[in-house]
Amino acid sequence: MTDVIIIGGGIAGLTAANRAAQLGLKALVLEQGSAEKYLCNSRFTGGTLHVFMRDIMDDPAELTRAIVATSNGFVTELLASTMATEGSRVVRWLQDEGMRFMKASASAHHRWVLAPPGRSRPGLDWEGRAGDVLLRTLGDNLTKRGGAIQRGTRAQSLIVENGRCCGVVAQTAAGEVRLTARAVVIADGGFQGNPDLVRQYICAHPEKLKQRGAGTGYGDGLRMASAIGAKLIGMDRFYGHLLAPEAMSNDRLWPYPYLDPVATAGIVIGPDGERFVDEGRGGVYIANAITKLTDPSSAFVVFDHAIWEGPGRNGLIPPNPHLPKEGGSLFKADSIAVLAQTIGVPDGALTQTVQAYNAAHTGGTLQSLTPPRRAEKYKPLPITQGPFYAAPMCVGITNTMGGIAVNEHGQALSVGGSIIPGLYVAGAATGGLEGGPEVAYTGGLVKGGVMGLRAAEHLAQARVG
């Protein structure tokens, strides 16, 4: 009998499977993709392992405090401590599995990046790089340890007997199969690829969002877990970035470059020419705010030449020069009034918005704006040096942040807060490890790695029953 069935063959699933096999358990991974190099977000990843955009090797106590503070308490201290303490162990474990790391930039969160790196040029560039190498390495290791990956198998429902989750009903090319085990780990990612769930929890117009990842997260795991009483938490937040609208049809404009560097230095406006979000909270926060607009394709970022030549050139694949070079829209004018007319927003409103922003910047009163503008993390710059620019934006959704509530061992929790015996969750299928009102971003790879290890070790220690 299989000891553990893992649903999903990304970093979370393969980490859980390999760790379980290391501990003497028989592990079976069910992967819905049928190709040898099946697509998933882990395959596309740029490979950065960080904790809340900080060095994953930082002092765990400091990281814990940062997680709790950044999420404004949405991530509990217990779960924050788990992520902060175990993150470094994920790096060391992956090194032992054969993965190499490199320092991608001077930024603290780029000190531990899978090699070869996945960020080398605009557009999607994954084959033979970070995530692809990771999945092939872990897949080969699992086979050597006696485990297996069953591709072309999509989980449909969980089997529960005597109050314990003990298997999966799945669909294969040959038909429906019933697979039993002593425990199940849900690790099939978020629900960003399911338009109905995105419409229910994230945005009324999912068709106007660009899938910035593989688009293979359909929410099967959280649907199945919810059906047996699991609690879902934080479902209304996602990780994503600000893209050019042409990314909807031009593959050279996603997943990079994105417009976050200019959006966090300038201002973001709606179709009325007014600000509607605190740009100082970062690109992920802005992306979430845009999805709440009546028309999520109606937002623009406005900035000046100094921003374009400064922050616009920041990052590994910056918007300057890649945005216009790869076919993204960038409007330019010698005055704000003419710029407003060019992009079709009220020129009086935009002029007033820019003037108010500049005055607050000069007077040091950015917090008095509506909405207020933070300046602690991203440096706001005035919009005074012509020519002036505006770029339309669409939201690129990479993965959802919410999911199944878990404890520090990755055990699924019921609506009432009790443990659901035999059911574990790892990676983007989990809830409560990031998101919340502050849209706090933990880091997809570390979340998958930590909970993959924790789940495997807990079920092995308990001898799965």
N, C-alpha and C positions, 0 to 999 in steps of 0.2 A: 504493500500500500504506500502511496505517496505520502510523505510527511506534510509537505506544504505545497499548495498551489499558489503561484504568484500571477496576478492578472496584470499584464503589461511588461514590455521588454525594454523600457527606458532605463536611465541610471538608477532610479529607485528600485525597480523590479529586479534588475540584474545584480545590484548590490545585495538586496535581501536574499536572492537565490544563491549567490556565491558564498555569502557569509553563512547561510544555513548549511550549505554543502560542506564548508570548512568545519562546521561543528557536528558533522556526521549525519545530517538529515538528507533525505531524498527530496530534491526540489524539482518542480515542474513549472516552467514559465509558459503562460498562454499569451501569445502575441497575435493581435488581430491582423497585422500586416503579413502578407504572404511572401513578399520578396525577401531575398537573402539580406539585402540592405533595406529593410523595412523602414518607412519614414515615421519619425516622431520628433518631438521637440528636442530630445536629447541628441538625436542625430544631427540636428541643425545648430546646436549650441556653439557659442563662441568660446566656451570653456572656462569662464571665470568663476572661481570659487571664492566667495566672500561672505561675510555675515553683515547684513544691513549696510552694505557699501563700505565696510571696514576690513582691515586685514584679518583674515581668518585665524591668524596665529596670535592675535592680541590677547591680553589678559582676559580670561573668561569672566571674571567678576565685572570688569569694565564693559565687556561686550554685553553681558546680561543687563546691566544698568542702561546701556544705550538702546537695547531692544525694547525694554519696557518703556523707557522715556519716549523713544521715537514713535512707538505705536500708541502712546498715551494710555498704556495699560491694557490695550486690546490683547496683546500677547501676554499671557500670565507669566509671573516670575519663574514658575517651575518649567514651563516650556521654553522660555527665553534662556534659562540656565542650561537646559538640555542642548539647545542649538549652539550656545556659546562654548560650552565645554567640549562637545563632541565634534565640532567642526574641524578642528585641527586633526583629529583622529581620522576623519574621512580622507584628508590629504595623504596622511601616512599610509592608510590602508590601500588607497589607489596606487601609491608608489610601489607598495609591495606587490600589487597586482600587475605591475609592469608599465604603469603610466608615467610619463614625464611631464614636468611642469616648467614654466618659464615666467619671467617678469615681463609683462607686456607694456607697461608704462610706469611713470613715476607715481601714479595714483596708488593709494594704499590698497584699494580693492583689486588692483591689477597685479599684485605681487605673486599670486598663485593662479596661473592660467595654464590649462592643458596644452601640451605641445604635440604636434605643430598647431599653432593658433588658428582659430576659425575666422578671424577678422583680418582679411588681407586686401579686400577690394570691395567696391560697391556691389550690391546684389547678393544673391545667395551663393555661397562658396563653401561647401561642406565636405565633399568627397575627399577622403584621405586626410581629413583634418580633425580637430579636437574631438567633437562628439562622435564622429564616425569611427575614429580609432578607439575611443572609449568603449563603444558598444561592441565592436568586433573583438577587442581584447577581453572584455568581461564575458562575452558569449563563448569564446574559445575556452576560457578558464572554467566556465561552468560545465562544458562538455567533458573536459579533462577530469573534473571532480565527480563525474557520474550523474550530473543533472541534465536537464533537457529543455530546449525551447521548442514549443509546438506552435509553429506559425500558421497563419490563416485560420485562427481560432478566436472567435469573439464571444466573450462571456455574456450571458443573457440574464441569469438569475443565480442567487446563492441558495445552497442547500442547507437547511437547518433541521437538525434532529435533536430532540431532547434539550432544546434551548441553546444548542451549540452550532456554530457555523462549521460545516464539515465537507464542503465541496461546492462545485460550480456546474451549472447547466450551461453548455456553450454550443455555438453554431459553427460548424465546419463546412467545407465544400461537399463533404459526404453526407451531411445532415446533422441533426442534433445529437450531442453526446452528453453523458452524465459522468462527471469526474469527481471522485471523492478523495478526501485527505483529512488529516487531523487538524489542519488550520488553513486559512486563506489569507493572503496579503493582497489588498487592492492597491495597485500601483499603476493605474492606467491613465494618469494625468488629469487635467482639468476638463472643463466642458466648453471651451472656447470654440470648438468645431461643431457644436450643436446649436443651430439658429434658434430653436424653440426655447432652450434654456437661457441662451444669451438674451433673448427678447424678454424672458420672464424676470431675469435678475440684473442684467447689465444695461441694456440699451433697447429702446423701442424699435430701432432700425438696424438690426444686425447686418443687413445687406450693405450698409454704408461703412462698415468696419472692414479693414484689411486684415486677413489672417497673416500675422507676422511670423508665425511658426509653421509647423507641418499641417495644422488644421485637423489633426487626427484625434484630438481629445474630445470625445463625444459625451462624457459624463456617465458612461455605463456603470462605473463603480459606485458613484454616489447615488445613482438611481436604484441600483440593487441593494445597497446598504440602507437607504432610506426605507425601502420596501419591507425590511425586517426590523425597523424601529430605530435606526441610527439617527443621530442628531446632525443636522447640517448647520454650518456656521460661516458667517462672513461671505456670503455668496455674491454680494453686490460689488466686489472689487476685483481688479485684474492688473496684471503687469503688462505694460505695453509702451509704445513710444509714438512720437508725432512724425508722421510721414507726409510726403507730397501726395496729393490726390491721384496723381498719375501712377502711383504705386499699385493702384487697383488693376492696372493693365500692363504696366512696365516692370518687368522683373529685375531691372537694373536699379530700381529705387526701393527695394526692400530686401532683407531687413535693415540694410544700411544704404545710404546715409539717413539719419533722422535729424529733425529740426530742434531737438531739445536744447542744444547749446545757445541758439539765438532766442528761443522762447523764454529761457530762464534769465536772460540778460535784458531783453526788451519787454514788450507787452503782448498779451494775447487778447484779441477782441472778437466779439460776435458780429452778426450781420447788422447790428444797430450802431456799430462803431465804438462800443463801450467795452471795458474790461469786465470779465465775469468770474475770474479765478485769480488766486494768489500764485503768481508765476514763481515766486520764491520757494514754493513747496516742491518744485521739481517736475520734470517731464512726465513721470508716471502719474503723478497727481493731476497734472493738467489734462492728460489723456482721459483719465476717469471723468473729469469735469465736463469735457467736451461731449462725452456720450450722453450726458443729461440734457444737452440742448435739444430744442424742438427739431432742429436739423443738424445732426452731428457733422455734416460736411460743410458747415457755414462759418467755421472759425478761421481766423488769420493770425499770423504772428507779424508784428510791426517792429521795425528796428532801423537803425541808421548805419551809415558807412563804417563808423568806428566799431560797432558791434559786429558787422559783417566781416571786417578784417581782423577783429580780435577774437571774441568767443566763437565766431562763425568758423574759425579755423581750428578750434579745439576738438580733441577726440581722435580716435584712431582712423575713422573714416568720416571727416567733418562735412557739414553741408557746403562749406566753401572750400574747394570749387565743385564738389561732386553733385550738388543738387542741380544747378543749371546744366552742368556737363552731361548728366545722364538723362536730361529731359524733364526735370521738375520745374514747375512754374515759379518764377521770381519776378515780381513787378517792381519797377523803380521809377521814381519821380523826384523832381527838384524841390517839391513842397509837399507838406502833409495833405493840403487841400486837393492837390492834383492826384496824389496817391489814392486818396479816398474815392475820388471820381473814377479812377482807373479800376479799382477793385469793386466798385458798386456799393459802397457804404456811405451814409450821410457825411458829407465833408465837414459840416459844422460840428457834428458829434465827435468825429475822430480828432479833429483839431483840438477841441476842448479836452478830450481824453488825454491826448499827448501833452498838452499844456499843463494839465493838472498833475500828471505823472512827473513831468520835468520839475515843476515847482516843488512837489513833495520831495523829490530826489535832492534838489538844491537845499531845501530847508530842513532836511533830515526828518521829515514827517510821513514817510511812506506808510507807516502803520495806521495813519489817519485816513488813508484812501479807502474807497469802497469798491471792491473788497480790499482789505489791508494787504500790504506787500511786505513779506519777510525779506531779510537781507543777510541772515546768518550763514546760510549754506551756499547760496548762489548770489553773486555780486550783481545787483541791478545797475545798469548804466543808463545815462540820459539819452534821449533821442533828439539830438540837436545838430548833428553833423551830416549835411547832405552829401550825396543823394540819399533819399529815404527808400526803404524797401518794405514790401509786404509779400508774404508767401501764404497761399492757402494751405490748409492742412487736412489730412484725414487721420483717423486713429488706427494705429496698427496694434492689434491685440495679440499678445504672444501666449499668455496663459492666464487662466483665472486663478485667483488667490484663495477663494473659499472652498469648502468641501466638508468632509466628514470629521466631526470632532474626535480628537484622540487624546490619550494621556501621554506621559513621557516615554512610554514603551511602544508607542504606535498602536496601542489597542483601541479599537473603535468604541465610542461611547454612545449609549442610547439617548433618546430624548430626555429621559429621566436622570441621566448622568451615570448610570451603571455601565460596567464593562460588558460588551457583547462577547461572550466566550468564543474563542477560535477565530475571531476576525481582527485583522490588523490592517493598517493603512500607512502608506509611505508616499512621499513626493507630493506632486501637485494635487493629488486627490484628497489630501488632508485639509482640515480647516482649523483656524485658530493660531497658525504659526506666522501669519503675516496678514496684511490688509487692514480692515477696520476703517473707522472714520479718517484716519491719517494716511491711509493707503500705504502703510509701511511695508517695504519690500525686503524680505529676508534674504533671498537668493535661491533660485530654483535648484541649482545643482547641490548646494549644501543641504537644502531641505530634503532632497531625495536621498542623498548619501547618509545623513544622520538617521533618518527614520527607517531607512532600509537596514542599516546595521542594528539599530535598536530593536526593531521588530524581530529580526532573525535571532538575535541573541536572547531575547525574552522567551520566544516560543521554544528555543532549544533548551534553555534553562528549565522551563516548565515541562520539558519533554512532551510538549503539545498534547497534554492530556494524560 
